[in-house]
Amino acid sequence: MTGHLLILALGIALLVAGADLLVRGAARLAATVGISSLVIGLTVVSFGTSSPEVAVSVASALGGDADIALGNVVGSNIFNVLVVLGLSALIVPLAVAHQLVRLDVPLMLVVSILTAALAADGRVGRGDGWLLVAGAVGYTLLAIRLGRRESAVAQAEYRGVENALVGERRRGAGAVVFDVAMVLSGLVLLVLGARHLVEAASAVARDLGVSDLVIGLTVVAVGTSLPEVTTSIVAAVRGERDIAVGNVVGSNIFNLLGVLGLAAALSPGGVAVAARALRVDLPVMVVVTVACLPVVASGRRIDRWEGGLLLGGYGLYVSYLVLEALGHPAFPSFEWAVTRLVLPAVMVAFAVPVLLQRREEAKPSDA
């Protein structure tokens, strides 16, 4: 058991280091060829921080560990909204750009519902996978197109992220070779980290008698989400406008379209979906995404109290998983209280500020 846990920790460390090298190298290459800071923030940063999920889910699907492949994606999306956004908002209230409220967050909800619908028959097939991959390509092209239309003021909001990732713009063939070497090194570390993480997580699950799905939803999902945690917290501390939110939203969209899509498209039988995932985890992912819309729409900011509620929601979700896995006698009462009392109360708490804001906006202004 101890050996498996050490390998698990090693896998997570390799994933974090690989993602860091990949993001920095890709951002520098993007800056070298003249891609704007805004596009770097919307694509390279959010997609790059999802690279551990790609490595783990594809490796799991090809290795026959469908529960880890699916659990990693679903668990990461739940973790990103509840923990990454929640923790970032506790550090400093997060401003939210109008585009995120108008386009990206609703798109994240549509993609979440689409994924749940594709999985409803118990499998995300290869055809479904290619459909999701096509959606990832389309979203990337849309982000680039919108980035080119942004004003200089909007692009300046992302300058801090580019400076943090790129530093001084460097010229010459030597700089490009160094950047390419960083990208390749990051990919190698991601592959090695994914292999260690998947093998160790499966072994730990067998030793503890816990299902691969639960391990994927918790340990693996948290491990592969560490780059998102780091990026969003750094952005929040540095006061970078809506980067913390944009990173989470972009990563969640890419997790479903790109990560799950590639895993299903490249696996001969697609990705099987466990009955429990259909009953609990996919609906939780959709509900969390629905809750995200009023959170970002209320005053176009995420306040500290909302961040605290998001973190509390993740605590409830993990408690649910643990109590269910242990077969604890308190589980039925806990499930009833969460679904019948806590969730409705939280949804009302999130919705009321939005309704009050809409009511104020509807009032006629004084002449």
C-alpha positions as CSV (number, residue, x, y, z in Angstrom):
1,M,0.0,0.0,0.0
2,T,2.8,2.5,1.0
3,G,4.6,1.8,-2.3
4,H,1.4,2.4,-4.3
5,L,0.8,5.7,-2.5
6,L,4.4,6.8,-3.2
7,I,3.9,6.0,-6.9
8,L,0.6,7.9,-6.8
9,A,2.3,11.0,-5.4
10,L,5.1,10.6,-8.0
11,G,2.6,10.5,-10.8
12,I,0.8,13.7,-9.6
13,A,4.2,15.5,-9.2
14,L,5.2,14.5,-12.8
15,L,1.8,15.7,-14.1
16,V,2.1,19.1,-12.4
17,A,5.7,19.5,-13.6
18,G,4.8,18.4,-17.1
19,A,1.8,20.7,-17.3
20,D,3.9,23.6,-16.2
21,L,6.6,23.0,-18.8
22,L,3.9,22.5,-21.5
23,V,2.0,25.7,-20.7
24,R,5.1,27.9,-20.4
25,G,6.6,26.5,-23.6
26,A,3.4,26.8,-25.6
27,A,2.7,30.3,-24.3
28,R,6.2,31.4,-25.3
29,L,5.8,29.9,-28.8
30,A,2.4,31.6,-29.2
31,A,3.9,34.9,-28.2
32,T,6.8,34.4,-30.6
33,V,4.5,34.0,-33.6
34,G,2.4,37.0,-32.5
35,I,-0.8,35.4,-31.0
36,S,-2.5,37.9,-28.7
37,S,-2.4,37.8,-25.0
38,L,-6.2,37.3,-24.9
39,V,-6.1,34.2,-27.1
40,I,-3.2,32.8,-25.0
41,G,-5.4,33.2,-21.9
42,L,-8.5,31.6,-23.5
43,T,-6.7,28.7,-25.2
44,V,-3.2,27.9,-24.3
45,V,-3.6,28.5,-20.5
46,S,-7.0,26.7,-20.1
47,F,-6.2,23.9,-22.6
48,G,-2.7,23.5,-21.3
49,T,-3.8,23.1,-17.7
50,S,-6.1,20.4,-18.9
51,S,-3.2,18.4,-20.4
52,P,-2.9,16.1,-17.3
53,E,-6.6,15.1,-17.8
54,V,-5.8,14.3,-21.5
55,A,-2.9,12.1,-20.6
56,V,-4.7,10.3,-17.8
57,S,-8.1,9.8,-19.5
58,V,-6.6,8.6,-22.8
59,A,-4.2,6.3,-21.1
60,S,-7.0,4.9,-18.9
61,A,-9.3,4.4,-21.8
62,L,-6.7,2.6,-23.9
63,G,-5.8,0.5,-20.9
64,G,-9.4,-0.6,-20.3
65,D,-9.9,1.6,-17.1
66,A,-13.0,3.3,-18.4
67,D,-14.2,4.3,-14.9
68,I,-11.0,6.2,-14.2
69,A,-11.1,7.9,-17.7
70,L,-14.7,9.1,-17.1
71,G,-14.3,9.8,-13.4
72,N,-11.2,11.9,-14.0
73,V,-13.1,14.2,-16.4
74,V,-16.4,14.4,-14.4
75,G,-14.5,14.8,-11.1
76,S,-12.2,17.4,-12.5
77,N,-15.1,19.5,-13.7
78,I,-16.9,19.3,-10.4
79,F,-13.6,20.1,-8.6
80,N,-12.8,23.1,-10.8
81,V,-16.1,24.8,-10.2
82,L,-16.5,24.1,-6.5
83,V,-12.9,24.2,-5.3
84,V,-10.8,26.2,-7.8
85,L,-13.4,29.0,-8.2
86,G,-14.4,28.8,-4.5
87,L,-10.9,29.0,-3.2
88,S,-10.0,31.8,-5.6
89,A,-13.1,33.8,-4.6
90,L,-12.2,33.4,-1.0
91,I,-8.8,35.0,-1.6
92,V,-10.3,37.9,-3.5
93,P,-13.8,38.5,-5.1
94,L,-13.5,37.6,-8.8
95,A,-14.7,40.0,-11.5
96,V,-16.4,38.2,-14.4
97,A,-16.2,39.5,-18.0
98,H,-19.5,40.0,-19.9
99,Q,-18.4,37.5,-22.5
100,L,-18.1,34.7,-19.9
101,V,-21.7,35.4,-18.7
102,R,-23.1,35.8,-22.2
103,L,-21.2,33.0,-24.0
104,D,-18.7,30.8,-22.3
105,V,-20.6,29.7,-19.1
106,P,-23.8,29.0,-21.0
107,L,-21.7,27.0,-23.5
108,M,-20.2,25.0,-20.6
109,L,-23.7,24.2,-19.5
110,V,-24.7,23.1,-23.0
111,V,-21.6,20.9,-23.4
112,S,-22.3,19.3,-19.9
113,I,-25.9,18.5,-20.9
114,L,-24.8,17.1,-24.2
115,T,-22.2,14.9,-22.6
116,A,-24.7,13.5,-20.1
117,A,-27.1,12.9,-23.0
118,L,-24.4,11.0,-25.1
119,A,-23.6,8.9,-22.0
120,A,-27.3,8.1,-21.3
121,D,-27.1,4.7,-23.2
122,G,-24.2,3.6,-20.9
123,R,-21.3,4.4,-23.3
124,V,-19.7,7.3,-25.0
125,G,-18.9,5.7,-28.3
126,R,-16.2,6.4,-30.8
127,G,-18.6,8.4,-33.0
128,D,-19.7,10.4,-29.9
129,G,-16.0,10.9,-29.2
130,W,-15.2,12.4,-32.6
131,L,-18.3,14.6,-32.3
132,L,-16.9,16.0,-29.0
133,V,-13.4,16.4,-30.6
134,A,-15.0,18.4,-33.4
135,G,-16.7,20.6,-30.8
136,A,-13.3,21.2,-29.2
137,V,-11.8,22.3,-32.5
138,G,-14.8,24.6,-33.2
139,Y,-14.6,26.1,-29.7
140,T,-10.9,26.8,-30.2
141,L,-11.5,28.5,-33.6
142,L,-14.3,30.6,-32.0
143,A,-12.0,31.7,-29.1
144,I,-9.4,32.8,-31.6
145,R,-11.9,34.6,-33.7
146,L,-13.3,36.4,-30.7
147,G,-9.8,37.2,-29.5
148,R,-8.9,38.9,-32.8
149,R,-12.0,41.1,-32.4
150,E,-11.2,42.2,-28.9
151,S,-10.2,45.7,-28.2
152,A,-6.8,46.7,-27.0
153,V,-8.2,47.4,-23.5
154,A,-9.6,43.9,-23.3
155,Q,-6.4,42.3,-24.4
156,A,-4.5,44.4,-21.8
157,E,-6.4,42.5,-19.1
158,Y,-4.6,39.3,-20.1
159,R,-1.1,41.0,-20.4
160,G,-0.3,40.0,-16.8
161,V,-0.9,36.3,-17.6
162,E,1.3,36.5,-20.7
163,N,4.1,38.2,-18.8
164,A,3.9,35.6,-16.0
165,L,4.1,32.7,-18.5
166,V,6.3,34.3,-21.2
167,G,8.4,36.9,-19.5
168,E,10.4,39.0,-22.0
169,R,9.7,38.2,-25.6
170,R,12.7,36.5,-27.0
171,R,13.8,36.4,-30.6
172,G,16.0,34.1,-32.6
173,A,16.1,30.4,-33.5
174,G,17.7,29.5,-30.1
175,A,14.7,30.8,-28.2
176,V,12.3,28.8,-30.4
177,V,14.3,25.6,-30.0
178,F,14.3,26.1,-26.2
179,D,10.5,26.6,-26.3
180,V,10.0,23.5,-28.4
181,A,12.2,21.5,-26.0
182,M,10.0,22.7,-23.1
183,V,6.9,21.5,-24.8
184,L,8.3,18.1,-25.6
185,S,9.7,17.7,-22.1
186,G,6.3,18.6,-20.7
187,L,4.6,16.0,-22.9
188,V,7.1,13.3,-21.8
189,L,6.5,14.1,-18.1
190,L,2.8,14.0,-18.7
191,V,2.9,10.6,-20.3
192,L,5.1,9.2,-17.5
193,G,3.0,10.9,-14.8
194,A,-0.3,9.6,-16.3
195,R,1.1,6.0,-16.4
196,H,2.2,6.1,-12.8
197,L,-1.0,7.8,-11.6
198,V,-3.4,5.4,-13.4
199,E,-1.5,2.2,-12.3
200,A,-1.1,3.4,-8.7
201,A,-4.7,4.6,-8.4
202,S,-6.1,1.3,-9.6
203,A,-3.9,-0.6,-7.2
204,V,-4.9,1.6,-4.3
205,A,-8.6,1.2,-5.2
206,R,-8.2,-2.6,-5.2
207,D,-6.3,-2.6,-1.9
208,L,-9.0,-0.4,-0.2
209,G,-11.9,-2.1,-1.9
210,V,-13.0,1.2,-3.4
211,S,-14.2,1.3,-7.0
212,D,-12.0,2.8,-9.8
213,L,-14.8,5.3,-10.4
214,V,-14.6,6.7,-6.9
215,I,-10.8,6.9,-7.1
216,G,-11.1,8.6,-10.5
217,L,-13.7,11.1,-9.1
218,T,-11.5,12.1,-6.1
219,V,-7.8,11.3,-6.0
220,V,-7.1,11.3,-9.8
221,A,-9.4,14.2,-10.5
222,V,-7.8,16.4,-7.8
223,G,-4.3,15.4,-8.9
224,T,-4.9,16.3,-12.5
225,S,-6.6,19.6,-11.5
226,L,-3.6,20.9,-9.6
227,P,-2.5,23.1,-12.6
228,E,-6.0,24.7,-12.7
229,V,-5.7,25.3,-8.9
230,T,-2.3,26.9,-9.3
231,T,-3.2,29.1,-12.3
232,S,-6.4,30.4,-10.9
233,I,-5.1,31.2,-7.5
234,V,-2.0,33.0,-8.9
235,A,-4.4,35.0,-11.2
236,A,-6.6,35.9,-8.3
237,V,-3.7,36.9,-6.1
238,R,-2.3,39.1,-8.8
239,G,-5.6,40.7,-9.5
240,E,-5.8,39.6,-13.1
241,R,-9.4,40.3,-14.3
242,D,-11.5,37.2,-14.8
243,I,-8.5,35.0,-15.7
244,A,-9.3,32.7,-12.7
245,V,-12.8,32.3,-14.0
246,G,-11.9,32.0,-17.6
247,N,-9.3,29.3,-16.9
248,V,-11.9,27.1,-15.1
249,V,-14.6,27.6,-17.7
250,G,-12.2,27.0,-20.6
251,S,-10.7,23.9,-18.9
252,N,-14.2,22.4,-18.2
253,I,-15.3,22.9,-21.8
254,F,-12.1,21.3,-23.0
255,N,-12.3,18.4,-20.5
256,L,-15.6,17.3,-21.9
257,L,-15.0,18.1,-25.6
258,G,-11.3,17.4,-25.9
259,V,-10.3,15.0,-23.1
260,L,-13.4,12.8,-23.0
261,G,-13.8,13.1,-26.7
262,L,-10.2,11.9,-27.4
263,A,-10.5,9.1,-24.9
264,A,-13.7,7.8,-26.5
265,A,-12.5,8.3,-30.1
266,L,-9.2,6.5,-29.6
267,S,-10.5,3.6,-27.5
268,P,-11.7,0.7,-29.6
269,G,-14.9,0.4,-27.7
270,G,-15.3,4.0,-26.6
271,V,-15.7,4.8,-22.9
272,A,-18.2,2.7,-20.9
273,V,-20.3,4.7,-18.4
274,A,-21.1,3.0,-15.1
275,A,-24.7,3.0,-13.9
276,R,-23.6,4.9,-10.7
277,A,-22.1,7.7,-12.8
278,L,-25.3,8.0,-14.7
279,R,-27.3,8.1,-11.5
280,V,-25.1,10.4,-9.4
281,D,-22.0,12.0,-10.8
282,L,-23.0,13.2,-14.3
283,P,-26.2,14.8,-12.8
284,V,-24.0,16.4,-10.1
285,M,-21.7,17.8,-12.8
286,V,-24.7,19.3,-14.6
287,V,-26.2,20.8,-11.4
288,V,-22.9,22.3,-10.5
289,T,-22.6,23.9,-13.9
290,V,-26.2,25.2,-13.7
291,A,-25.3,26.8,-10.3
292,C,-22.3,28.4,-11.9
293,L,-24.4,30.6,-14.1
294,P,-26.2,32.6,-11.4
295,V,-23.0,32.8,-9.5
296,V,-21.1,34.6,-12.3
297,A,-24.2,36.6,-13.4
298,S,-25.0,38.1,-10.0
299,G,-23.2,41.5,-10.3
300,R,-20.7,39.9,-12.7
301,R,-18.5,38.9,-9.8
302,I,-18.1,36.0,-7.4
303,D,-18.1,37.2,-3.8
304,R,-16.4,35.5,-0.9
305,W,-19.6,34.1,0.5
306,E,-20.3,32.5,-2.8
307,G,-16.8,31.0,-2.8
308,G,-17.5,29.6,0.7
309,L,-20.7,28.0,-0.5
310,L,-18.9,26.4,-3.5
311,L,-16.2,25.0,-1.2
312,G,-18.9,23.7,1.2
313,G,-20.6,22.0,-1.8
314,Y,-17.5,20.1,-2.6
315,G,-17.2,19.0,1.0
316,L,-20.7,17.6,0.8
317,Y,-20.0,15.8,-2.5
318,V,-16.8,14.1,-1.1
319,S,-18.7,13.2,2.1
320,Y,-21.4,11.6,-0.1
321,L,-18.8,9.6,-2.0
322,V,-17.1,8.4,1.2
323,L,-20.2,7.4,3.0
324,E,-21.6,5.6,0.0
325,A,-18.3,3.7,-0.6
326,L,-18.1,2.6,3.1
327,G,-21.8,1.6,3.1
328,H,-22.2,3.7,6.3
329,P,-25.6,3.4,8.0
330,A,-25.9,7.2,8.0
331,F,-25.7,7.4,4.3
332,P,-29.5,7.2,3.5
333,S,-30.2,10.0,5.9
334,F,-27.3,12.1,4.6
335,E,-28.5,11.6,1.0
336,W,-32.0,12.6,1.9
337,A,-30.9,15.8,3.7
338,V,-28.5,16.8,0.9
339,T,-31.0,16.3,-2.0
340,R,-34.2,17.5,-0.2
341,L,-32.9,20.3,2.0
342,V,-29.3,21.5,1.3
343,L,-29.3,21.6,-2.5
344,P,-32.7,23.5,-2.8
345,A,-31.5,26.0,-0.2
346,V,-28.2,26.6,-1.9
347,M,-29.9,27.1,-5.3
348,V,-32.2,29.6,-3.8
349,A,-29.2,31.4,-2.2
350,F,-27.5,31.7,-5.6
351,A,-30.7,32.6,-7.5
352,V,-32.0,35.4,-5.2
353,P,-29.2,37.9,-5.9
354,V,-29.7,37.5,-9.6
355,L,-33.5,38.0,-9.4
356,L,-33.0,41.1,-7.2
357,Q,-30.5,42.5,-9.7
358,R,-32.9,41.9,-12.6
359,R,-35.6,43.6,-10.6
360,E,-33.4,46.6,-10.0
361,E,-32.5,46.8,-13.7
362,A,-36.2,46.6,-14.7
363,K,-37.1,49.7,-12.6
364,P,-37.5,52.9,-14.6
365,S,-34.7,55.3,-14.0
366,D,-35.5,58.7,-12.4
367,A,-36.0,61.4,-14.9
